[in-house]
């Protein structure tokens, strides 16, 4: 499944997003693959969903 969500500015050189569509517990890969110029600069992280709580290395 591929979901496209726009990042919102959060602080200097930082962005955040909110997504409430997780329907199963598990690990989800999050990939950011475009900078402001539209050039691919992939960054990947993982979010772990345990019931209704999120855990991971994202803010």
SEVOLO-83508 format. One line per 5 residues: number of its first residue (from 0); their letters; for each residue x, y, z of C-alpha. Coordinates in steps of 0.05 Angstrom, whole numbers, padded with zeros to 5 digits. Example, Ala and Ser with C-alpha at 12.3 -4.5 7.8 and 13.67 -1.06 7.14 Angstrom:
<atoms>
0> as> 00246 -00090 00156 ~ 00273 -00021 00143
</atoms>
This chain:
<atoms>
0> xxxxx> 00000 00000 00000 ~ 00026 00069 -00018 ~ 00000 00132 00017 ~ 00022 00201 -00003 ~ 00020 00254 00052
5> xxxxx> 00049 00324 00050 ~ 00098 00343 00104 ~ 00083 00406 00145 ~ 00138 00454 00167 ~ 00152 00444 00241
10> xxxxx> 00217 00480 00259 ~ 00281 00501 00224 ~ 00296 00447 00172 ~ 00245 00401 00204 ~ 00177 00376 00182
15> xxxxx> 00122 00333 00211 ~ 00060 00296 00189 ~ 00000 00265 00221 ~ -00032 00201 00194 ~ -00090 00165 00228
20> xxxxx> -00103 00113 00175 ~ -00063 00055 00204 ~ -00111 -00004 00209 ~ -00064 -00060 00232 ~ -00010 -00065 00284
25> xxxxx> 00060 -00072 00256 ~ 00120 -00035 00228 ~ 00110 00014 00172 ~ 00166 00044 00129 ~ 00162 00119 00119
30> xxxxx> 00201 00146 00059 ~ 00211 00219 00041 ~ 00238 00222 -00029 ~ 00235 00293 -00055 ~ 00264 00359 -00033
35> xxxxx> 00237 00429 -00049 ~ 00269 00428 -00118 ~ 00235 00362 -00134 ~ 00302 00324 -00133 ~ 00300 00254 -00103
40> xxxxx> 00337 00251 -00037 ~ 00308 00189 -00003 ~ 00304 00188 00073 ~ 00272 00128 00107 ~ 00247 00115 00178
45> xxxxx> 00202 00064 00211 ~ 00139 00074 00253 ~ 00114 00018 00297 ~ 00039 00015 00308 ~ 00016 -00022 00370
50> xxxxx> -00060 -00016 00375 ~ -00076 00058 00374 ~ -00008 00082 00398 ~ 00050 00100 00352 ~ 00123 00087 00370
55> xxxx> 00183 00103 00328 ~ 00240 00149 00312 ~ 00196 00205 00284 ~ 00168 00266 00319
</atoms>
